[in-house]
Amino acid sequence: MVWMNIDIPERKCTIHTNSCRYVQDKKETKYKGIMELKEHGGWLEFETTSKAENYQKSRFPEYRLIICKCN
Ligand SMILES: [Zn+2]
């Protein structure tokens, strides 16, 4: 599984592996959800990187797509 951080104010989507420290440290806030999108976006889980990329292309095509390299 991978996680995608959708950042609406920054207009970017970042894909992280499960073991990434940003995934370990993610937490729900008033404006960012986990497994749901709030006003500033949130974290969504996908089976594969390509499924996450397809979601970004269909839902947020104008956003930058970033693949995290921190594992
Ligand atoms: Zn990461």
N, CA, C, O and the ligand as a Tripos MOL2 file, in Angstrom:
@<TRIPOS>MOLECULE
protein
  285   283    72     0     0
PROTEIN
NO_CHARGES

@<TRIPOS>ATOM
      1 N           0.8410   -1.1950    0.0000 N.3       1 MET1
      2 CA          0.0000    0.0000    0.0000 C.3       1 MET1
      3 C           0.8800    1.2520    0.0000 C.2       1 MET1
      4 O           2.0000    1.2360    0.5120 O.2       1 MET1
      5 N           0.3670    2.3170   -0.5710 N.am      2 VAL2
      6 CA          1.0520    3.6090   -0.5350 C.3       2 VAL2
      7 C           0.0600    4.6540   -0.0070 C.2       2 VAL2
      8 O          -1.1530    4.4450    0.0100 O.2       2 VAL2
      9 N           0.6160    5.7610    0.4120 N.am      3 TRP3
     10 CA         -0.2230    6.8680    0.8840 C.3       3 TRP3
     11 C           0.0250    8.0860    0.0180 C.2       3 TRP3
     12 O           1.1530    8.3560   -0.3940 O.2       3 TRP3
     13 N          -1.0410    8.8150   -0.2520 N.am      4 MET4
     14 CA         -0.8990   10.0630   -0.9860 C.3       4 MET4
     15 C          -1.3530   11.2110   -0.1000 C.2       4 MET4
     16 O          -2.4580   11.2000    0.4430 O.2       4 MET4
     17 N          -0.4770   12.2060    0.0370 N.am      5 ASN5
     18 CA         -0.8080   13.4240    0.7710 C.3       5 ASN5
     19 C          -1.2860   14.4560   -0.2430 C.2       5 ASN5
     20 O          -0.4960   14.9650   -1.0380 O.2       5 ASN5
     21 N          -2.5660   14.7590   -0.2150 N.am      6 ILE6
     22 CA         -3.1340   15.7490   -1.1240 C.3       6 ILE6
     23 C          -3.1380   17.0920   -0.4030 C.2       6 ILE6
     24 O          -3.8070   17.2660    0.6150 O.2       6 ILE6
     25 N          -2.3820   18.0310   -0.9480 N.am      7 ASP7
     26 CA         -2.2030   19.3370   -0.3120 C.3       7 ASP7
     27 C          -2.8710   20.3890   -1.1890 C.2       7 ASP7
     28 O          -2.3000   20.8400   -2.1810 O.2       7 ASP7
     29 N          -4.0830   20.7710   -0.8130 N.am      8 ILE8
     30 CA         -4.8710   21.6890   -1.6420 C.3       8 ILE8
     31 C          -4.2690   23.1020   -1.6570 C.2       8 ILE8
     32 O          -4.1930   23.6970   -2.7320 O.2       8 ILE8
     33 N          -3.8360   23.6720   -0.5090 N.am      9 PRO9
     34 CA         -3.2410   25.0170   -0.5760 C.3       9 PRO9
     35 C          -1.9850   25.0600   -1.4510 C.2       9 PRO9
     36 O          -1.7500   26.0400   -2.1570 O.2       9 PRO9
     37 N          -1.1750   23.9890   -1.4020 N.am     10 GLU10
     38 CA          0.0680   23.9530   -2.1860 C.3      10 GLU10
     39 C          -0.1500   23.3920   -3.5900 C.2      10 GLU10
     40 O           0.7550   23.4280   -4.4230 O.2      10 GLU10
     41 N          -1.3440   22.8780   -3.8490 N.am     11 ARG11
     42 CA         -1.6640   22.2780   -5.1410 C.3      11 ARG11
     43 C          -0.6530   21.2130   -5.5500 C.2      11 ARG11
     44 O          -0.0780   21.2590   -6.6380 O.2      11 ARG11
     45 N          -0.4530   20.2550   -4.6510 N.am     12 LYS12
     46 CA          0.4460   19.1530   -4.9740 C.3      12 LYS12
     47 C          -0.0380   17.8710   -4.3080 C.2      12 LYS12
     48 O          -0.7280   17.8980   -3.2890 O.2      12 LYS12
     49 N           0.3440   16.7470   -4.9140 N.am     13 CYS13
     50 CA          0.0550   15.4330   -4.3620 C.3      13 CYS13
     51 C           1.3740   14.7070   -4.2050 C.2      13 CYS13
     52 O           2.1580   14.6310   -5.1510 O.2      13 CYS13
     53 N           1.6310   14.1740   -3.0230 N.am     14 THR14
     54 CA          2.8830   13.4740   -2.7760 C.3      14 THR14
     55 C           2.5870   12.0300   -2.4050 C.2      14 THR14
     56 O           1.7880   11.7580   -1.5080 O.2      14 THR14
     57 N           3.2410   11.1040   -3.1060 N.am     15 ILE15
     58 CA          3.0630    9.6780   -2.8340 C.3      15 ILE15
     59 C           4.1900    9.2070   -1.9210 C.2      15 ILE15
     60 O           5.3690    9.4450   -2.1860 O.2      15 ILE15
     61 N           3.8000    8.5320   -0.8370 N.am     16 HIS16
     62 CA          4.7550    8.0180    0.1460 C.3      16 HIS16
     63 C           4.5680    6.5180    0.2970 C.2      16 HIS16
     64 O           3.4610    6.0010    0.1510 O.2      16 HIS16
     65 N           5.6690    5.8210    0.5920 N.am     17 THR17
     66 CA          5.5390    4.4090    0.9500 C.3      17 THR17
     67 C           5.0420    4.3070    2.3940 C.2      17 THR17
     68 O           5.0990    5.2630    3.1670 O.2      17 THR17
     69 N           4.5560    3.1150    2.7230 N.am     18 ASN18
     70 CA          4.0250    2.8780    4.0690 C.3      18 ASN18
     71 C           5.0410    3.1500    5.1610 C.2      18 ASN18
     72 O           4.6800    3.5920    6.2510 O.2      18 ASN18
     73 N           6.3220    2.8870    4.8760 N.am     19 SER19
     74 CA          7.3410    2.9910    5.9200 C.3      19 SER19
     75 C           7.9080    4.3970    6.0560 C.2      19 SER19
     76 O           8.7230    4.6500    6.9430 O.2      19 SER19
     77 N           7.4950    5.2960    5.2050 N.am     20 CYS20
     78 CA          8.0200    6.6610    5.2500 C.3      20 CYS20
     79 C           7.6890    7.3170    6.5940 C.2      20 CYS20
     80 O           6.6250    7.0930    7.1710 O.2      20 CYS20
     81 N           8.6240    8.1270    7.0700 N.am     21 ARG21
     82 CA          8.3810    8.7390    8.3800 C.3      21 ARG21
     83 C           7.2280    9.7400    8.3280 C.2      21 ARG21
     84 O           6.5650    9.9650    9.3400 O.2      21 ARG21
     85 N           6.9820   10.3410    7.1670 N.am     22 TYR22
     86 CA          5.8450   11.2570    7.0740 C.3      22 TYR22
     87 C           4.5140   10.5080    7.2190 C.2      22 TYR22
     88 O           3.5320   11.0400    7.7380 O.2      22 TYR22
     89 N           4.5140    9.2530    6.7420 N.am     23 VAL23
     90 CA          3.3120    8.4320    6.9040 C.3      23 VAL23
     91 C           3.1520    8.0420    8.3720 C.2      23 VAL23
     92 O           2.0520    8.0850    8.9240 O.2      23 VAL23
     93 N           4.2770    7.6580    8.9990 N.am     24 GLN24
     94 CA          4.2120    7.2890   10.4240 C.3      24 GLN24
     95 C           3.6960    8.4600   11.2710 C.2      24 GLN24
     96 O           2.9580    8.2630   12.2360 O.2      24 GLN24
     97 N           4.0920    9.6660   10.8990 N.am     25 ASP25
     98 CA          3.7800   10.8470   11.7190 C.3      25 ASP25
     99 C           2.4830   11.5450   11.3270 C.2      25 ASP25
    100 O           2.1010   12.5320   11.9560 O.2      25 ASP25
    101 N           1.8010   11.0490   10.3010 N.am     26 LYS26
    102 CA          0.6030   11.7660    9.8350 C.3      26 LYS26
    103 C          -0.4540   11.7730   10.9330 C.2      26 LYS26
    104 O          -0.5970   10.8100   11.6870 O.2      26 LYS26
    105 N          -1.1820   12.8640   11.0060 N.am     27 LYS27
    106 CA         -2.2850   12.8910   11.9580 C.3      27 LYS27
    107 C          -3.4020   13.7860   11.4420 C.2      27 LYS27
    108 O          -3.1910   14.7310   10.6820 O.2      27 LYS27
    109 N          -4.5780   13.4440   11.8870 N.am     28 GLU28
    110 CA         -5.7600   14.1980   11.4930 C.3      28 GLU28
    111 C          -5.7170   15.5850   12.1270 C.2      28 GLU28
    112 O          -5.3690   15.7230   13.3000 O.2      28 GLU28
    113 N          -6.0680   16.6040   11.3600 N.am     29 THR29
    114 CA         -6.1890   17.9500   11.9210 C.3      29 THR29
    115 C          -7.5400   18.5200   11.4950 C.2      29 THR29
    116 O          -8.3290   17.8710   10.8100 O.2      29 THR29
    117 N          -7.7710   19.7400   11.9210 N.am     30 LYS30
    118 CA         -9.0420   20.3780   11.5810 C.3      30 LYS30
    119 C          -9.2250   20.4740   10.0670 C.2      30 LYS30
    120 O         -10.3320   20.3200    9.5510 O.2      30 LYS30
    121 N          -8.1190   20.7320    9.3670 N.am     31 TYR31
    122 CA         -8.2210   20.9890    7.9330 C.3      31 TYR31
    123 C          -7.7170   19.8550    7.0660 C.2      31 TYR31
    124 O          -7.9520   19.8610    5.8570 O.2      31 TYR31
    125 N          -7.0160   18.8590    7.6590 N.am     32 LYS32
    126 CA         -6.5090   17.7360    6.8690 C.3      32 LYS32
    127 C          -7.0130   16.4350    7.4500 C.2      32 LYS32
    128 O          -6.8810   16.1820    8.6480 O.2      32 LYS32
    129 N          -7.5990   15.6010    6.5860 N.am     33 GLY33
    130 CA         -8.1710   14.3500    7.0420 C.3      33 GLY33
    131 C          -7.2510   13.1680    6.7950 C.2      33 GLY33
    132 O          -6.2310   13.2830    6.1140 O.2      33 GLY33
    133 N          -7.6280   12.0340    7.3580 N.am     34 ILE34
    134 CA         -6.9800   10.7650    7.0600 C.3      34 ILE34
    135 C          -8.0620    9.8550    6.5140 C.2      34 ILE34
    136 O          -9.0770    9.6150    7.1690 O.2      34 ILE34
    137 N          -7.8360    9.3440    5.2990 N.am     35 MET35
    138 CA         -8.8210    8.5660    4.5460 C.3      35 MET35
    139 C         -10.0210    9.4180    4.1410 C.2      35 MET35
    140 O         -11.0590    8.8880    3.7440 O.2      35 MET35
    141 N          -9.8810   10.6980    4.2380 N.am     36 GLU36
    142 CA        -10.9150   11.6070    3.7270 C.3      36 GLU36
    143 C         -10.2590   12.9480    3.4390 C.2      36 GLU36
    144 O          -9.2150   13.2790    4.0010 O.2      36 GLU36
    145 N         -10.8840   13.7110    2.5580 N.am     37 LEU37
    146 CA        -10.3580   15.0330    2.2340 C.3      37 LEU37
    147 C         -11.1440   16.0920    2.9760 C.2      37 LEU37
    148 O         -12.3730   16.0610    3.0300 O.2      37 LEU37
    149 N         -10.4030   17.0380    3.5510 N.am     38 LYS38
    150 CA        -11.0150   18.1980    4.1930 C.3      38 LYS38
    151 C         -10.6280   19.4460    3.4000 C.2      38 LYS38
    152 O         -10.1670   19.3500    2.2630 O.2      38 LYS38
    153 N         -10.8180   20.6080    4.0050 N.am     39 GLU39
    154 CA        -10.5970   21.8660    3.2970 C.3      39 GLU39
    155 C          -9.1890   21.9800    2.6990 C.2      39 GLU39
    156 O          -9.0250   22.4940    1.5920 O.2      39 GLU39
    157 N          -8.1820   21.5050    3.4250 N.am     40 HIS40
    158 CA         -6.7940   21.5790    2.9420 C.3      40 HIS40
    159 C          -6.2930   20.2530    2.3970 C.2      40 HIS40
    160 O          -5.1000   20.1100    2.1300 O.2      40 HIS40
    161 N          -7.1700   19.2920    2.2280 N.am     41 GLY41
    162 CA         -6.7640   17.9990    1.6710 C.3      41 GLY41
    163 C          -6.7020   16.9190    2.7310 C.2      41 GLY41
    164 O          -7.4730   16.9240    3.6910 O.2      41 GLY41
    165 N          -5.7730   15.9900    2.5450 N.am     42 GLY42
    166 CA         -5.6620   14.8970    3.4990 C.3      42 GLY42
    167 C          -4.8220   13.7680    2.9390 C.2      42 GLY42
    168 O          -4.1930   13.8810    1.8870 O.2      42 GLY42
    169 N          -4.8380   12.6640    3.6910 N.am     43 TRP43
    170 CA         -4.0610   11.4740    3.3530 C.3      43 TRP43
    171 C          -5.0120   10.3710    2.8940 C.2      43 TRP43
    172 O          -5.9630   10.0210    3.5930 O.2      43 TRP43
    173 N          -4.7360    9.8260    1.6940 N.am     44 LEU44
    174 CA         -5.5220    8.7080    1.1870 C.3      44 LEU44
    175 C          -4.5990    7.5330    0.9130 C.2      44 LEU44
    176 O          -3.4510    7.7150    0.5070 O.2      44 LEU44
    177 N          -5.1090    6.3240    1.1390 N.am     45 GLU45
    178 CA         -4.3030    5.1120    0.9570 C.3      45 GLU45
    179 C          -4.7130    4.4300   -0.3500 C.2      45 GLU45
    180 O          -5.8950    4.3690   -0.6870 O.2      45 GLU45
    181 N          -3.7210    3.9230   -1.0760 N.am     46 PHE46
    182 CA         -3.9650    3.2250   -2.3420 C.3      46 PHE46
    183 C          -3.1850    1.9230   -2.3630 C.2      46 PHE46
    184 O          -2.1650    1.7760   -1.6890 O.2      46 PHE46
    185 N          -3.6960    0.9660   -3.1650 N.am     47 GLU47
    186 CA         -3.0260   -0.3310   -3.2680 C.3      47 GLU47
    187 C          -1.6500   -0.2120   -3.9110 C.2      47 GLU47
    188 O          -0.6930   -0.8570   -3.4830 O.2      47 GLU47
    189 N          -1.5660    0.6180   -4.9420 N.am     48 THR48
    190 CA         -0.3090    0.7310   -5.6940 C.3      48 THR48
    191 C          -0.0490    2.1920   -6.0490 C.2      48 THR48
    192 O          -0.9440    3.0370   -6.0060 O.2      48 THR48
    193 N           1.2080    2.4580   -6.4020 N.am     49 THR49
    194 CA          1.5710    3.8040   -6.8470 C.3      49 THR49
    195 C           0.7790    4.1920   -8.0840 C.2      49 THR49
    196 O           0.3410    5.3360   -8.2010 O.2      49 THR49
    197 N           0.5850    3.2430   -9.0220 N.am     50 SER50
    198 CA         -0.1240    3.6230  -10.2510 C.3      50 SER50
    199 C          -1.5840    3.9520   -9.9730 C.2      50 SER50
    200 O          -2.1560    4.8100  -10.6450 O.2      50 SER50
    201 N          -2.1990    3.2880   -8.9960 N.am     51 LYS51
    202 CA         -3.5800    3.6530   -8.6360 C.3      51 LYS51
    203 C          -3.6310    5.0520   -8.0250 C.2      51 LYS51
    204 O          -4.5660    5.8130   -8.2760 O.2      51 LYS51
    205 N          -2.6340    5.3800   -7.2330 N.am     52 ALA52
    206 CA         -2.5710    6.7270   -6.6670 C.3      52 ALA52
    207 C          -2.3850    7.7570   -7.7730 C.2      52 ALA52
    208 O          -3.0100    8.8180   -7.7530 O.2      52 ALA52
    209 N          -1.5220    7.4420   -8.7420 N.am     53 GLU53
    210 CA         -1.2900    8.3670   -9.8570 C.3      53 GLU53
    211 C          -2.5650    8.5630  -10.6820 C.2      53 GLU53
    212 O          -2.8640    9.6750  -11.1160 O.2      53 GLU53
    213 N          -3.3120    7.4760  -10.8940 N.am     54 ASN54
    214 CA         -4.5640    7.5890  -11.6480 C.3      54 ASN54
    215 C          -5.5620    8.4850  -10.9230 C.2      54 ASN54
    216 O          -6.2640    9.2810  -11.5460 O.2      54 ASN54
    217 N          -5.6180    8.3480   -9.6090 N.am     55 TYR55
    218 CA         -6.5080    9.2040   -8.8170 C.3      55 TYR55
    219 C          -6.1100   10.6730   -8.9740 C.2      55 TYR55
    220 O          -6.9610   11.5380   -9.1830 O.2      55 TYR55
    221 N          -4.8170   10.9390   -8.8730 N.am     56 GLN56
    222 CA         -4.3380   12.3290   -9.0150 C.3      56 GLN56
    223 C          -4.6990   12.8800  -10.3920 C.2      56 GLN56
    224 O          -5.1510   14.0190  -10.5120 O.2      56 GLN56
    225 N          -4.4960   12.0580  -11.4420 N.am     57 LYS57
    226 CA         -4.7740   12.5270  -12.8060 C.3      57 LYS57
    227 C          -6.2560   12.8240  -13.0090 C.2      57 LYS57
    228 O          -6.6110   13.7570  -13.7290 O.2      57 LYS57
    229 N          -7.1210   12.0310  -12.3760 N.am     58 SER58
    230 CA         -8.5520   12.2590  -12.6130 C.3      58 SER58
    231 C          -9.1270   13.3220  -11.6870 C.2      58 SER58
    232 O         -10.0080   14.0780  -12.0950 O.2      58 SER58
    233 N          -8.6410   13.3940  -10.4410 N.am     59 ARG59
    234 CA         -9.2430   14.3210   -9.4850 C.3      59 ARG59
    235 C          -8.5240   15.6630   -9.3770 C.2      59 ARG59
    236 O          -9.1570   16.7010   -9.1850 O.2      59 ARG59
    237 N          -7.1900   15.6330   -9.5030 N.am     60 PHE60
    238 CA         -6.3930   16.8520   -9.3230 C.3      60 PHE60
    239 C          -5.3680   16.9770  -10.4490 C.2      60 PHE60
    240 O          -4.1670   17.0500  -10.1890 O.2      60 PHE60
    241 N          -5.8370   17.0020  -11.7000 N.am     61 PRO61
    242 CA         -4.9040   16.9440  -12.8340 C.3      61 PRO61
    243 C          -3.9650   18.1460  -12.9160 C.2      61 PRO61
    244 O          -2.8930   18.0520  -13.5140 O.2      61 PRO61
    245 N          -4.3510   19.2610  -12.3290 N.am     62 GLU62
    246 CA         -3.5110   20.4540  -12.4230 C.3      62 GLU62
    247 C          -2.4920   20.5330  -11.2800 C.2      62 GLU62
    248 O          -1.6820   21.4590  -11.2350 O.2      62 GLU62
    249 N          -2.5310   19.5670  -10.3600 N.am     63 TYR63
    250 CA         -1.5940   19.5820   -9.2390 C.3      63 TYR63
    251 C          -0.2690   18.9430   -9.6410 C.2      63 TYR63
    252 O          -0.2180   18.0990  -10.5360 O.2      63 TYR63
    253 N           0.8010   19.3570   -8.9670 N.am     64 ARG64
    254 CA          2.0910   18.6920   -9.1530 C.3      64 ARG64
    255 C           2.0400   17.3260   -8.4850 C.2      64 ARG64
    256 O           1.4480   17.1750   -7.4160 O.2      64 ARG64
    257 N           2.6550   16.3360   -9.1080 N.am     65 LEU65
    258 CA          2.7660   15.0080   -8.5100 C.3      65 LEU65
    259 C           4.2080   14.7840   -8.0780 C.2      65 LEU65
    260 O           5.1370   14.9060   -8.8770 O.2      65 LEU65
    261 N           4.3780   14.4560   -6.8140 N.am     66 ILE66
    262 CA          5.7180   14.2650   -6.2480 C.3      66 ILE66
    263 C           5.7940   12.8410   -5.6960 C.2      66 ILE66
    264 O           4.8810   12.3810   -5.0110 O.2      66 ILE66
    265 N           6.8860   12.1560   -6.0000 N.am     67 ILE67
    266 CA          7.1160   10.8370   -5.4100 C.3      67 ILE67
    267 C           8.1670   11.0270   -4.3140 C.2      67 ILE67
    268 O           9.3010   11.4230   -4.5850 O.2      67 ILE67
    269 N           7.7710   10.7390   -3.0850 N.am     68 CYS68
    270 CA          8.6730   10.9150   -1.9570 C.3      68 CYS68
    271 C           9.8510    9.9410   -2.0700 C.2      68 CYS68
    272 O           9.6870    8.7890   -2.4730 O.2      68 CYS68
    273 N          11.0330   10.4250   -1.7080 N.am     69 LYS69
    274 CA         12.2290    9.5700   -1.7690 C.3      69 LYS69
    275 C          12.7900    9.3320   -0.3630 C.2      69 LYS69
    276 O          13.9720    9.0230   -0.2090 O.2      69 LYS69
    277 N          11.9570    9.4740    0.6400 N.am     70 CYS70
    278 CA         12.5180    9.4780    1.9890 C.3      70 CYS70
    279 C          12.5240    8.1320    2.6750 C.2      70 CYS70
    280 O          12.7740    8.0850    3.8790 O.2      70 CYS70
    281 N          12.2630    7.0160    1.9770 N.am     71 ASN71
    282 CA         12.4460    5.7300    2.6470 C.3      71 ASN71
    283 C          13.8220    5.2300    2.3320 C.2      71 ASN71
    284 O          14.2080    4.1540    2.7900 O.2      71 ASN71
    285 ZN          7.6080    9.9200    2.2410 Zn       72 ZN72
@<TRIPOS>BOND
     1     1     2 1
     2     2     3 1
     3     3     4 2
     4     3     5 am
     5     5     6 1
     6     6     7 1
     7     7     8 2
     8     7     9 am
     9     9    10 1
    10    10    11 1
    11    11    12 2
    12    11    13 am
    13    13    14 1
    14    14    15 1
    15    15    16 2
    16    15    17 am
    17    17    18 1
    18    18    19 1
    19    19    20 2
    20    19    21 am
    21    21    22 1
    22    22    23 1
    23    23    24 2
    24    23    25 am
    25    25    26 1
    26    26    27 1
    27    27    28 2
    28    27    29 am
    29    29    30 1
    30    30    31 1
    31    31    32 2
    32    31    33 am
    33    33    34 1
    34    34    35 1
    35    35    36 2
    36    35    37 am
    37    37    38 1
    38    38    39 1
    39    39    40 2
    40    39    41 am
    41    41    42 1
    42    42    43 1
    43    43    44 2
    44    43    45 am
    45    45    46 1
    46    46    47 1
    47    47    48 2
    48    47    49 am
    49    49    50 1
    50    50    51 1
    51    51    52 2
    52    51    53 am
    53    53    54 1
    54    54    55 1
    55    55    56 2
    56    55    57 am
    57    57    58 1
    58    58    59 1
    59    59    60 2
    60    59    61 am
    61    61    62 1
    62    62    63 1
    63    63    64 2
    64    63    65 am
    65    65    66 1
    66    66    67 1
    67    67    68 2
    68    67    69 am
    69    69    70 1
    70    70    71 1
    71    71    72 2
    72    71    73 am
    73    73    74 1
    74    74    75 1
    75    75    76 2
    76    75    77 am
    77    77    78 1
    78    78    79 1
    79    79    80 2
    80    79    81 am
    81    81    82 1
    82    82    83 1
    83    83    84 2
    84    83    85 am
    85    85    86 1
    86    86    87 1
    87    87    88 2
    88    87    89 am
    89    89    90 1
    90    90    91 1
    91    91    92 2
    92    91    93 am
    93    93    94 1
    94    94    95 1
    95    95    96 2
    96    95    97 am
    97    97    98 1
    98    98    99 1
    99    99   100 2
   100    99   101 am
   101   101   102 1
   102   102   103 1
   103   103   104 2
   104   103   105 am
   105   105   106 1
   106   106   107 1
   107   107   108 2
   108   107   109 am
   109   109   110 1
   110   110   111 1
   111   111   112 2
   112   111   113 am
   113   113   114 1
   114   114   115 1
   115   115   116 2
   116   115   117 am
   117   117   118 1
   118   118   119 1
   119   119   120 2
   120   119   121 am
   121   121   122 1
   122   122   123 1
   123   123   124 2
   124   123   125 am
   125   125   126 1
   126   126   127 1
   127   127   128 2
   128   127   129 am
   129   129   130 1
   130   130   131 1
   131   131   132 2
   132   131   133 am
   133   133   134 1
   134   134   135 1
   135   135   136 2
   136   135   137 am
   137   137   138 1
   138   138   139 1
   139   139   140 2
   140   139   141 am
   141   141   142 1
   142   142   143 1
   143   143   144 2
   144   143   145 am
   145   145   146 1
   146   146   147 1
   147   147   148 2
   148   147   149 am
   149   149   150 1
   150   150   151 1
   151   151   152 2
   152   151   153 am
   153   153   154 1
   154   154   155 1
   155   155   156 2
   156   155   157 am
   157   157   158 1
   158   158   159 1
   159   159   160 2
   160   159   161 am
   161   161   162 1
   162   162   163 1
   163   163   164 2
   164   163   165 am
   165   165   166 1
   166   166   167 1
   167   167   168 2
   168   167   169 am
   169   169   170 1
   170   170   171 1
   171   171   172 2
   172   171   173 am
   173   173   174 1
   174   174   175 1
   175   175   176 2
   176   175   177 am
   177   177   178 1
   178   178   179 1
   179   179   180 2
   180   179   181 am
   181   181   182 1
   182   182   183 1
   183   183   184 2
   184   183   185 am
   185   185   186 1
   186   186   187 1
   187   187   188 2
   188   187   189 am
   189   189   190 1
   190   190   191 1
   191   191   192 2
   192   191   193 am
   193   193   194 1
   194   194   195 1
   195   195   196 2
   196   195   197 am
   197   197   198 1
   198   198   199 1
   199   199   200 2
   200   199   201 am
   201   201   202 1
   202   202   203 1
   203   203   204 2
   204   203   205 am
   205   205   206 1
   206   206   207 1
   207   207   208 2
   208   207   209 am
   209   209   210 1
   210   210   211 1
   211   211   212 2
   212   211   213 am
   213   213   214 1
   214   214   215 1
   215   215   216 2
   216   215   217 am
   217   217   218 1
   218   218   219 1
   219   219   220 2
   220   219   221 am
   221   221   222 1
   222   222   223 1
   223   223   224 2
   224   223   225 am
   225   225   226 1
   226   226   227 1
   227   227   228 2
   228   227   229 am
   229   229   230 1
   230   230   231 1
   231   231   232 2
   232   231   233 am
   233   233   234 1
   234   234   235 1
   235   235   236 2
   236   235   237 am
   237   237   238 1
   238   238   239 1
   239   239   240 2
   240   239   241 am
   241   241   242 1
   242   242   243 1
   243   243   244 2
   244   243   245 am
   245   245   246 1
   246   246   247 1
   247   247   248 2
   248   247   249 am
   249   249   250 1
   250   250   251 1
   251   251   252 2
   252   251   253 am
   253   253   254 1
   254   254   255 1
   255   255   256 2
   256   255   257 am
   257   257   258 1
   258   258   259 1
   259   259   260 2
   260   259   261 am
   261   261   262 1
   262   262   263 1
   263   263   264 2
   264   263   265 am
   265   265   266 1
   266   266   267 1
   267   267   268 2
   268   267   269 am
   269   269   270 1
   270   270   271 1
   271   271   272 2
   272   271   273 am
   273   273   274 1
   274   274   275 1
   275   275   276 2
   276   275   277 am
   277   277   278 1
   278   278   279 1
   279   279   280 2
   280   279   281 am
   281   281   282 1
   282   282   283 1
   283   283   284 2
@<TRIPOS>SUBSTRUCTURE
     1 MET1         2 RESIDUE 1 A MET
     2 VAL2         6 RESIDUE 1 A VAL
     3 TRP3        10 RESIDUE 1 A TRP
     4 MET4        14 RESIDUE 1 A MET
     5 ASN5        18 RESIDUE 1 A ASN
     6 ILE6        22 RESIDUE 1 A ILE
     7 ASP7        26 RESIDUE 1 A ASP
     8 ILE8        30 RESIDUE 1 A ILE
     9 PRO9        34 RESIDUE 1 A PRO
    10 GLU10       38 RESIDUE 1 A GLU
    11 ARG11       42 RESIDUE 1 A ARG
    12 LYS12       46 RESIDUE 1 A LYS
    13 CYS13       50 RESIDUE 1 A CYS
    14 THR14       54 RESIDUE 1 A THR
    15 ILE15       58 RESIDUE 1 A ILE
    16 HIS16       62 RESIDUE 1 A HIS
    17 THR17       66 RESIDUE 1 A THR
    18 ASN18       70 RESIDUE 1 A ASN
    19 SER19       74 RESIDUE 1 A SER
    20 CYS20       78 RESIDUE 1 A CYS
    21 ARG21       82 RESIDUE 1 A ARG
    22 TYR22       86 RESIDUE 1 A TYR
    23 VAL23       90 RESIDUE 1 A VAL
    24 GLN24       94 RESIDUE 1 A GLN
    25 ASP25       98 RESIDUE 1 A ASP
    26 LYS26      102 RESIDUE 1 A LYS
    27 LYS27      106 RESIDUE 1 A LYS
    28 GLU28      110 RESIDUE 1 A GLU
    29 THR29      114 RESIDUE 1 A THR
    30 LYS30      118 RESIDUE 1 A LYS
    31 TYR31      122 RESIDUE 1 A TYR
    32 LYS32      126 RESIDUE 1 A LYS
    33 GLY33      130 RESIDUE 1 A GLY
    34 ILE34      134 RESIDUE 1 A ILE
    35 MET35      138 RESIDUE 1 A MET
    36 GLU36      142 RESIDUE 1 A GLU
    37 LEU37      146 RESIDUE 1 A LEU
    38 LYS38      150 RESIDUE 1 A LYS
    39 GLU39      154 RESIDUE 1 A GLU
    40 HIS40      158 RESIDUE 1 A HIS
    41 GLY41      162 RESIDUE 1 A GLY
    42 GLY42      166 RESIDUE 1 A GLY
    43 TRP43      170 RESIDUE 1 A TRP
    44 LEU44      174 RESIDUE 1 A LEU
    45 GLU45      178 RESIDUE 1 A GLU
    46 PHE46      182 RESIDUE 1 A PHE
    47 GLU47      186 RESIDUE 1 A GLU
    48 THR48      190 RESIDUE 1 A THR
    49 THR49      194 RESIDUE 1 A THR
    50 SER50      198 RESIDUE 1 A SER
    51 LYS51      202 RESIDUE 1 A LYS
    52 ALA52      206 RESIDUE 1 A ALA
    53 GLU53      210 RESIDUE 1 A GLU
    54 ASN54      214 RESIDUE 1 A ASN
    55 TYR55      218 RESIDUE 1 A TYR
    56 GLN56      222 RESIDUE 1 A GLN
    57 LYS57      226 RESIDUE 1 A LYS
    58 SER58      230 RESIDUE 1 A SER
    59 ARG59      234 RESIDUE 1 A ARG
    60 PHE60      238 RESIDUE 1 A PHE
    61 PRO61      242 RESIDUE 1 A PRO
    62 GLU62      246 RESIDUE 1 A GLU
    63 TYR63      250 RESIDUE 1 A TYR
    64 ARG64      254 RESIDUE 1 A ARG
    65 LEU65      258 RESIDUE 1 A LEU
    66 ILE66      262 RESIDUE 1 A ILE
    67 ILE67      266 RESIDUE 1 A ILE
    68 CYS68      270 RESIDUE 1 A CYS
    69 LYS69      274 RESIDUE 1 A LYS
    70 CYS70      278 RESIDUE 1 A CYS
    71 ASN71      282 RESIDUE 1 A ASN
    72 ZN72       285 GROUP 0 **** ****
